[in-house]
């Protein structure tokens, strides 16, 4: 496992969870929905006591009897960040909101209107940079697609993150809506399962 894979598990732009951290003999990374643990000797990281309460999780993966191989389906949808066109670069006037406050000459109140620079599209037409979320493809991994494992459902994008960590498995019978244990080459962790109406 390399540093980029571990960083993918972290919560982007979060003050405490935005990068892996070391606590004792372990290195941890999480985005709040998936968390992993590796031996600190395999991946050096900064000591950050109290970055996340990892002791709240039982690290008893050796007690689980039934595991199933992680084989998440890669389901792509239109990228929400770029509306599917693959371009980055938000409009500077509205800061990517598509709306601006305009003071009405008749009543002196401010009203929200489509941005005059981007015409409500949130981006300038001269954008030449690629979208950071989809890397310019216009497609991103669906956050809504899910996979049934045992009697539980897991978000595909979380299983994909877990699978990137190495040849992985997930426990079959986690409690609904709770964390399920995962194992992979060089480490272990947790992934949240989801409640899905059938």
C-alpha positions as CSV (number, residue, x, y, z in Angstrom):
1,X,0.0,0.0,0.0
2,X,1.3,3.4,-0.9
3,X,0.8,6.9,0.6
4,X,-1.7,7.9,-2.1
5,X,-4.0,5.0,-1.3
6,X,-4.0,5.8,2.4
7,X,-4.6,9.5,1.7
8,X,-7.7,8.5,-0.4
9,X,-9.3,7.1,2.8
10,X,-8.9,10.4,4.6
11,X,-11.5,13.1,4.7
12,X,-10.5,15.9,2.3
13,X,-10.0,19.3,3.9
14,X,-10.8,18.1,7.4
15,X,-8.6,19.7,10.1
16,X,-8.0,16.4,12.0
17,X,-9.0,13.6,9.5
18,X,-7.4,15.1,6.4
19,X,-4.3,13.0,6.6
20,X,-3.1,9.8,8.2
21,X,-1.8,9.9,11.7
22,X,0.2,7.6,14.0
23,X,-0.9,6.6,17.5
24,X,1.5,4.3,19.2
25,X,2.4,1.4,17.0
26,X,-0.4,2.0,14.4
27,X,-1.1,4.4,11.6
28,X,-4.8,5.3,11.1
29,X,-6.8,7.0,8.3
30,X,-10.5,7.7,8.1
31,X,-13.2,9.7,6.5
32,X,-15.8,8.9,9.1
33,X,-17.4,6.1,7.0
34,X,-14.3,3.9,6.5
35,X,-11.3,3.6,8.7
36,X,-8.1,1.7,8.3
37,X,-5.2,0.7,10.6
38,X,-1.7,-0.3,9.5
39,X,1.6,-1.0,11.3
40,X,3.5,2.2,11.9
41,X,6.7,0.5,10.7
42,X,5.1,0.1,7.3
43,X,3.9,3.7,6.9
44,X,5.5,6.6,8.8
45,X,3.1,9.3,9.9
46,X,3.0,12.1,12.4
47,X,2.0,11.3,16.0
48,X,-1.4,12.9,16.6
49,X,-2.9,11.7,19.9
50,X,-6.6,12.3,20.0
51,X,-7.1,12.9,16.3
52,X,-9.9,10.4,16.4
53,X,-11.1,8.1,19.1
54,X,-9.8,4.8,17.6
55,X,-10.1,3.0,20.9
56,X,-13.9,3.1,20.5
57,X,-13.6,0.4,17.9
58,X,-12.9,-3.2,18.9
59,X,-9.9,-4.3,16.9
60,X,-10.8,-8.0,17.3
61,X,-10.8,-8.9,13.6
62,X,-9.3,-12.3,14.5
63,X,-12.6,-13.2,16.2
64,X,-14.7,-13.0,13.0
65,X,-15.6,-16.4,11.5
66,X,-17.0,-15.5,8.1
67,X,-15.4,-13.2,5.6
68,X,-16.3,-12.5,1.9
69,X,-13.9,-11.1,-0.8
70,X,-14.4,-7.4,-1.6
71,X,-15.5,-7.2,-5.3
72,X,-17.2,-3.8,-5.6
73,X,-18.9,-2.9,-8.8
74,X,-17.6,0.4,-10.3
75,X,-20.8,2.4,-11.0
76,X,-20.2,5.7,-12.7
77,X,-22.6,8.7,-12.8
78,X,-22.4,12.2,-14.0
79,X,-19.9,14.1,-11.9
80,X,-21.8,16.5,-9.5
81,X,-18.8,18.7,-9.1
82,X,-18.6,19.7,-12.9
83,X,-22.1,18.7,-14.0
84,X,-20.6,16.1,-16.3
85,X,-18.5,18.3,-18.6
86,X,-15.2,17.5,-17.0
87,X,-14.2,21.1,-16.5
88,X,-13.1,22.8,-13.3
89,X,-12.7,26.4,-12.5
90,X,-15.6,28.1,-10.7
91,X,-16.9,31.5,-11.6
92,X,-15.0,34.2,-9.6
93,X,-17.9,36.6,-9.4
94,X,-20.3,34.2,-7.7
95,X,-17.6,31.8,-6.4
96,X,-19.3,28.9,-8.0
97,X,-22.8,29.5,-6.5
98,X,-24.4,30.6,-9.7
99,X,-26.3,33.3,-7.9
100,X,-25.4,36.8,-6.7
101,X,-27.1,39.4,-4.6
102,X,-28.2,42.4,-6.6
103,X,-29.6,45.6,-5.1
104,X,-32.9,46.5,-6.7
105,X,-33.1,50.2,-7.9
106,X,-36.8,50.3,-7.2
107,X,-37.0,49.1,-3.6
108,X,-33.4,49.2,-2.4
109,X,-33.7,45.6,-1.2
110,X,-31.2,42.9,-2.3
111,X,-32.4,40.0,-4.3
112,X,-30.7,36.8,-5.5
113,X,-30.3,36.6,-9.3
114,X,-28.4,34.4,-11.7
115,X,-24.8,35.6,-11.9
116,X,-24.2,37.9,-14.8
117,X,-20.8,36.5,-15.5
118,X,-21.6,32.7,-15.7
119,X,-25.4,33.1,-16.2
120,X,-26.1,30.7,-13.4
121,X,-23.9,27.9,-14.7
122,X,-21.5,28.4,-11.8
123,X,-18.4,28.3,-14.1
124,X,-16.9,30.6,-16.6
125,X,-17.0,29.5,-20.3
126,X,-13.3,30.0,-20.7
127,X,-12.4,27.3,-18.2
128,X,-9.5,25.2,-19.3
129,X,-8.7,23.3,-16.2
130,X,-10.0,19.7,-15.6
131,X,-12.4,18.9,-12.8
132,X,-10.4,17.7,-9.7
133,X,-13.2,15.3,-8.7
134,X,-13.5,13.3,-12.0
135,X,-10.1,14.2,-13.5
136,X,-11.8,15.7,-16.6
137,X,-13.9,12.6,-17.5
138,X,-17.3,14.0,-16.5
139,X,-18.0,10.8,-14.7
140,X,-17.5,10.0,-11.1
141,X,-18.1,7.0,-8.9
142,X,-21.7,7.0,-7.7
143,X,-22.2,7.7,-4.1
144,X,-25.7,6.1,-4.2
145,X,-24.8,2.7,-5.7
146,X,-24.6,-0.2,-3.2
147,X,-23.7,-3.9,-3.0
148,X,-25.4,-6.5,-0.9
149,X,-23.0,-8.7,1.1
150,X,-24.6,-11.3,3.3
151,X,-27.7,-9.6,4.5
152,X,-26.2,-6.1,4.5
153,X,-25.7,-3.3,2.0
154,X,-22.5,-1.3,1.6
155,X,-21.9,1.8,-0.5
156,X,-19.9,0.8,-3.5
157,X,-17.5,3.8,-3.2
158,X,-16.6,2.8,0.3
159,X,-16.0,-0.8,-0.8
160,X,-13.8,0.6,-3.6
161,X,-11.7,2.5,-1.1
162,X,-11.3,-0.6,1.0
163,X,-10.4,-2.7,-2.1
164,X,-7.7,-0.1,-3.1
165,X,-6.0,-0.9,0.2
166,X,-5.2,-4.4,-1.0
167,X,-6.6,-7.9,-1.5
168,X,-9.5,-7.4,1.0
169,X,-12.4,-9.1,2.7
170,X,-15.4,-7.9,4.7
171,X,-17.2,-9.7,7.5
172,X,-20.6,-11.1,6.4
173,X,-22.8,-10.5,9.5
174,X,-22.3,-7.0,10.8
175,X,-25.2,-5.4,12.6
176,X,-27.4,-3.3,10.2
177,X,-26.3,0.3,10.0
178,X,-23.2,-0.4,12.0
179,X,-19.5,-0.8,11.2
180,X,-18.3,-4.0,9.5
181,X,-14.8,-5.2,9.9
182,X,-12.6,-5.3,6.9
183,X,-9.2,-7.0,6.3
184,X,-6.7,-6.3,3.6
185,X,-3.0,-7.0,2.8
186,X,-1.1,-5.2,5.6
187,X,-3.9,-4.0,7.7
188,X,-7.5,-4.0,8.9
189,X,-10.3,-1.5,9.5
190,X,-14.0,-0.8,9.4
191,X,-16.6,0.2,6.8
192,X,-20.1,1.4,7.5
193,X,-22.9,-0.6,6.1
194,X,-26.2,1.0,5.2
195,X,-29.9,0.6,5.8
196,X,-31.7,0.1,2.5
197,X,-35.4,-0.3,2.0
198,X,-36.2,-3.4,0.0
